[in-house]
Amino acid sequence: MGLVRDKSGRLHIDTPLMAESLMDKALMESTETAHVFRPLPDLHVVKLGGQSIIDRGKDVVLPLVQEIAAARSKYPMLVMTGGGTRSRHAYAIALDLGMPTGVLAKLGQSISEQNALMLSLLLTPHGGVKIGHDELVQLPAYLAMGTIPVMHAMPPYGLWEEPAERGRIPPHRTDCGTFLTAEVLGARRCILVKDERGLYTADPKKDPKATFIPEIEVNELLAMDLADLAVERAMSLSLARADSTREVLLVNGREPGNLTRALAGKNPGTRIYRAD
């Protein structure tokens, strides 16, 4: 890519993108690359579920705080938080009032951020610090100082959230925000900490015949089109198109040591991956 001067003397950028429509399928295909820059390839992005973990209170949250603190020196981490029950309450009120999807997304973001504030305070003795989306580019500095950055996981679509395929619940919620964060940072691993062992063919709390899925390729998971799913479908779609972060681990945070095992590269729950 360089500069060229036309007959009038005006300078132009010499690149195919300047002369073609960005809707052209062939042009879009030409922008694919085998190597994408990964800013933080050793990073582990860990999300603590809102309803599944944080809403359970001190008996569940405090052991995970200690586990995160103990693992910090060995595994560089960005900890993220879901919204949980309060998000669902806000969604229910907003739906009853006829609010559009974008407003629901904005409400979910504020509640996820409340959980990030509480978790960062609990981690304060171990170097916990709450950061916002606009501070993500400062993450290397935070990690170099030995802190444990905590950020809310709702992606910043906000009022610009696209309409959902069905209903009005925002399709891009905190699982998706966690994965997109891991992808843009080129993280080594994306870990979702929930209150179930991992993925099942149905909700095990409702269906005793539900079968556990220890490992599955993401396109296979999407093709199954399960009626209920422990991860957001938008996250699975993002993983299917990912360049950097090629797997997501689901672990049961209520079992001591599972998070540490996942950080170490083991699979104590379910591994969803994109095949090369």
C-alpha positions as CSV (number, residue, x, y, z in Angstrom):
1,M,0.0,0.0,0.0
2,G,1.4,3.4,-0.9
3,L,0.5,6.9,-2.2
4,V,-0.1,7.7,-5.9
5,R,-0.7,11.0,-7.5
6,D,-3.4,11.4,-10.2
7,K,-3.3,13.7,-13.2
8,S,-4.7,16.6,-11.2
9,G,-1.9,16.3,-8.6
10,R,-4.2,14.9,-5.9
11,L,-2.7,12.1,-3.7
12,H,-4.6,8.8,-3.3
13,I,-4.0,5.7,-1.2
14,D,-3.1,2.8,-3.5
15,T,-5.2,0.0,-2.2
16,P,-8.0,-2.2,-3.7
17,L,-10.3,-1.1,-0.8
18,M,-10.4,2.5,-2.2
19,A,-11.7,1.5,-5.6
20,E,-14.2,-1.2,-4.7
21,S,-17.4,-1.5,-2.8
22,L,-17.0,-2.9,0.7
23,M,-20.1,-5.0,-0.1
24,D,-18.2,-7.0,-2.8
25,K,-18.0,-10.6,-1.8
26,A,-14.8,-11.3,-3.7
27,L,-13.1,-8.3,-2.1
28,M,-14.1,-9.3,1.3
29,E,-12.8,-12.8,0.7
30,S,-9.4,-11.3,-0.3
31,T,-9.0,-9.7,3.1
32,E,-8.7,-13.1,4.8
33,T,-5.4,-13.8,6.4
34,A,-3.7,-16.8,7.9
35,H,-2.0,-14.7,10.6
36,V,-3.8,-12.2,12.8
37,F,-1.8,-10.1,15.3
38,R,-2.5,-11.3,18.9
39,P,-1.7,-8.5,21.4
40,L,-1.9,-10.7,24.5
41,P,-1.4,-14.3,23.5
42,D,-0.8,-15.5,27.1
43,L,-3.9,-13.9,28.6
44,H,-6.7,-15.9,30.1
45,V,-10.1,-14.2,30.0
46,V,-12.4,-15.5,32.8
47,K,-16.0,-14.7,33.2
48,L,-17.9,-15.3,36.5
49,G,-21.6,-15.9,35.7
50,G,-24.0,-13.4,37.2
51,Q,-26.9,-15.7,38.1
52,S,-24.9,-18.9,38.3
53,I,-22.0,-17.5,40.5
54,I,-22.2,-13.9,41.8
55,D,-25.9,-14.1,42.8
56,R,-25.1,-17.2,44.9
57,G,-23.4,-15.0,47.5
58,K,-20.3,-15.4,49.6
59,D,-20.4,-19.2,49.9
60,V,-19.7,-19.4,46.1
61,V,-18.0,-16.1,45.3
62,L,-15.4,-15.9,48.0
63,P,-13.7,-19.3,47.3
64,L,-13.4,-18.3,43.7
65,V,-11.9,-14.9,44.7
66,Q,-9.2,-16.9,46.6
67,E,-8.7,-19.2,43.7
68,I,-8.2,-16.3,41.3
69,A,-5.8,-14.6,43.7
70,A,-3.8,-17.8,44.1
71,A,-3.6,-18.3,40.3
72,R,-2.7,-14.7,39.4
73,S,1.1,-15.0,39.5
74,K,1.1,-17.9,37.2
75,Y,-1.8,-17.1,34.8
76,P,-2.3,-13.5,33.6
77,M,-6.0,-12.9,33.8
78,L,-8.8,-10.5,32.8
79,V,-11.8,-11.3,35.0
80,M,-15.2,-10.4,33.6
81,T,-18.7,-10.4,35.2
82,G,-22.2,-11.4,34.0
83,G,-25.4,-9.7,35.0
84,G,-27.6,-12.4,36.5
85,T,-30.9,-12.1,38.2
86,R,-31.1,-8.4,38.4
87,S,-30.6,-8.2,34.6
88,R,-33.5,-10.5,34.2
89,H,-35.6,-8.4,36.5
90,A,-34.7,-5.3,34.5
91,Y,-35.4,-7.1,31.2
92,A,-38.9,-8.2,32.5
93,I,-39.8,-4.6,33.4
94,A,-38.5,-3.2,30.2
95,L,-40.3,-5.8,28.1
96,D,-43.6,-5.1,30.0
97,L,-43.1,-1.4,29.1
98,G,-42.5,-2.2,25.4
99,M,-38.9,-1.2,25.4
100,P,-36.8,-2.1,22.2
101,T,-33.9,-4.5,22.3
102,G,-31.3,-1.7,22.4
103,V,-32.7,-0.4,25.7
104,L,-32.6,-3.9,27.2
105,A,-28.9,-4.2,26.2
106,K,-28.2,-0.9,27.9
107,L,-29.9,-2.0,31.1
108,G,-28.0,-5.3,31.1
109,Q,-24.7,-3.5,30.7
110,S,-25.3,-1.4,33.9
111,I,-26.1,-4.4,36.0
112,S,-23.1,-6.4,34.7
113,E,-21.0,-3.4,35.7
114,Q,-22.4,-3.4,39.3
115,N,-21.1,-7.0,39.6
116,A,-17.7,-5.9,38.3
117,L,-17.5,-3.2,40.9
118,M,-18.3,-5.7,43.7
119,L,-15.9,-8.3,42.5
120,S,-13.1,-5.9,42.0
121,L,-13.6,-4.7,45.6
122,L,-13.4,-8.2,46.9
123,L,-10.2,-8.7,44.9
124,T,-8.7,-5.4,46.2
125,P,-6.4,-7.1,48.8
126,H,-5.0,-9.1,45.9
127,G,-4.6,-6.3,43.4
128,G,-8.1,-6.2,42.0
129,V,-8.9,-3.1,39.9
130,K,-12.1,-2.3,38.0
131,I,-11.6,-1.2,34.4
132,G,-14.0,-0.1,31.7
133,H,-14.1,-0.9,28.0
134,D,-12.2,2.2,27.1
135,E,-9.3,1.1,29.3
136,L,-8.8,-2.2,27.6
137,V,-5.8,-0.8,25.6
138,Q,-4.2,-0.2,29.0
139,L,-4.5,-3.8,30.0
140,P,-0.8,-4.7,29.5
141,A,0.2,-2.0,31.9
142,Y,-2.3,-3.2,34.5
143,L,-1.0,-6.8,34.1
144,A,2.6,-5.6,34.4
145,M,1.8,-4.0,37.7
146,G,0.6,-7.3,39.1
147,T,-3.1,-6.3,39.3
148,I,-6.2,-8.4,38.6
149,P,-8.3,-6.3,36.2
150,V,-12.0,-6.8,36.4
151,M,-14.4,-5.6,33.7
152,H,-18.1,-6.1,33.0
153,A,-18.8,-8.5,30.2
154,M,-21.8,-7.0,28.5
155,P,-20.4,-5.9,25.0
156,P,-20.9,-2.2,24.3
157,Y,-23.6,-2.5,21.6
158,G,-25.9,-0.7,24.0
159,L,-28.7,1.2,22.2
160,W,-27.3,0.0,18.9
161,E,-27.8,-3.7,19.7
162,E,-29.2,-5.4,16.6
163,P,-32.7,-6.8,16.9
164,A,-32.9,-10.4,18.1
165,E,-33.8,-13.2,15.7
166,R,-36.6,-14.1,18.1
167,G,-38.2,-11.9,20.7
168,R,-36.5,-8.8,22.2
169,I,-33.8,-10.1,24.5
170,P,-30.4,-8.8,23.4
171,P,-28.6,-11.5,21.5
172,H,-25.1,-10.3,22.4
173,R,-24.9,-10.6,26.2
174,T,-22.1,-11.4,28.6
175,D,-20.9,-14.8,27.2
176,C,-20.6,-13.1,23.9
177,G,-18.9,-10.0,25.3
178,T,-16.4,-12.2,27.1
179,F,-15.5,-14.2,24.0
180,L,-15.2,-11.1,21.8
181,T,-12.9,-9.6,24.4
182,A,-10.7,-12.7,24.3
183,E,-10.7,-12.7,20.5
184,V,-9.7,-9.1,20.0
185,L,-6.9,-9.5,22.6
186,G,-5.7,-12.8,21.0
187,A,-6.1,-14.5,24.4
188,R,-4.8,-18.0,25.1
189,R,-8.1,-19.2,26.7
190,C,-11.6,-18.1,27.3
191,I,-13.2,-19.6,30.4
192,L,-16.9,-19.3,31.4
193,V,-17.5,-20.1,35.1
194,K,-21.0,-21.3,35.7
195,D,-22.9,-23.5,38.1
196,E,-23.2,-26.6,35.9
197,R,-20.5,-29.1,34.8
198,G,-20.8,-27.8,31.2
199,L,-23.0,-28.4,28.2
200,Y,-25.8,-30.9,28.1
201,T,-28.2,-31.9,25.4
202,A,-31.0,-30.4,27.5
203,D,-31.2,-28.5,30.8
204,P,-30.2,-31.1,33.4
205,K,-32.2,-29.2,36.0
206,K,-35.4,-29.9,34.1
207,D,-34.6,-33.1,32.1
208,P,-33.1,-36.1,33.9
209,K,-32.3,-37.7,30.5
210,A,-30.0,-34.8,29.5
211,T,-26.6,-36.1,28.3
212,F,-23.3,-34.4,29.2
213,I,-21.2,-33.1,26.3
214,P,-17.5,-33.0,27.4
215,E,-16.2,-31.7,24.0
216,I,-17.7,-30.5,20.8
217,E,-16.8,-28.6,17.6
218,V,-18.7,-25.3,17.5
219,N,-20.3,-25.9,14.1
220,E,-21.5,-29.3,15.2
221,L,-23.0,-27.6,18.3
222,L,-24.8,-25.0,16.1
223,A,-26.1,-27.7,13.8
224,M,-27.7,-29.5,16.8
225,D,-29.9,-26.4,17.3
226,L,-30.7,-27.4,20.9
227,A,-33.9,-26.1,22.4
228,D,-31.9,-24.8,25.4
229,L,-28.3,-24.0,25.7
230,A,-25.9,-23.0,28.6
231,V,-24.0,-20.5,26.3
232,E,-25.3,-17.8,24.1
233,R,-25.8,-18.7,20.5
234,A,-24.3,-15.4,19.4
235,M,-21.1,-16.4,21.2
236,S,-21.1,-19.7,19.4
237,L,-21.5,-17.9,16.1
238,S,-18.5,-15.7,16.9
239,L,-16.4,-18.7,17.9
240,A,-17.2,-20.3,14.5
241,R,-15.7,-17.3,12.8
242,A,-12.8,-16.6,15.2
243,D,-9.2,-16.0,14.1
244,S,-7.4,-16.0,17.5
245,T,-9.2,-17.6,20.4
246,R,-10.2,-21.0,19.1
247,E,-11.8,-22.6,22.2
248,V,-14.1,-21.8,25.1
249,L,-14.1,-23.8,28.3
250,L,-17.2,-24.1,30.5
251,V,-16.5,-25.1,34.1
252,N,-18.5,-25.5,37.3
253,G,-17.2,-22.8,39.6
254,R,-18.9,-24.4,42.6
255,E,-16.4,-27.2,42.6
256,P,-13.1,-26.1,44.1
257,G,-10.1,-26.2,41.8
258,N,-12.0,-26.4,38.5
259,L,-11.0,-22.8,37.5
260,T,-7.4,-23.5,38.3
261,R,-7.5,-26.7,36.2
262,A,-9.0,-24.8,33.3
263,L,-6.3,-22.1,33.5
264,A,-3.7,-24.9,33.4
265,G,-5.2,-26.1,30.1
266,K,-7.2,-29.0,31.4
267,N,-10.9,-29.6,30.7
268,P,-12.8,-30.1,33.9
269,G,-16.1,-29.3,32.1
270,T,-17.0,-28.8,28.4
271,R,-14.6,-27.6,25.7
272,I,-16.2,-25.9,22.7
273,Y,-13.7,-25.4,19.9
274,R,-13.3,-24.3,16.3
275,A,-11.6,-26.9,14.1
276,D,-8.7,-25.6,12.0
